[in-house]
Amino acid sequence: MKASYLEVTFRRGRRVAAYYYLPRRPRQKSVRTRRVEPGMVIDFACGGRPIGIELTAPSKLSVAALNRVLRELGFPPVSRDDLAPVLAA
């Protein structure tokens, strides 16, 4: 996968979880995690490459918080439009 994308899980019409996929090689798996901002967990592949960010509290997510984490990891920022499915009330 060459581009980042967002996956949101809904249950009974409510957001319950989300995952922001970062570029990765096919079949690459998480071998280590690190908790960061409240409600975010970074998944790392073998070798320490970040491959995704679990958004464990999607109702509390902010664009600024996710962009801080992405900046720290060396990835480009997201816009409010990129996160619209998870930010929707």
Secondary structure as UniProt FT lines:
FT   STRAND          5..11
FT   TURN            12..13
FT   STRAND          14..21
FT   TURN            26..27
FT   STRAND          32..35
FT   TURN            38..39
FT   STRAND          40..44
FT   TURN            46..47
FT   STRAND          50..55
FT   HELIX           58..60
FT   HELIX           63..73
FT   TURN            80..83
FT   HELIX           84..87
//
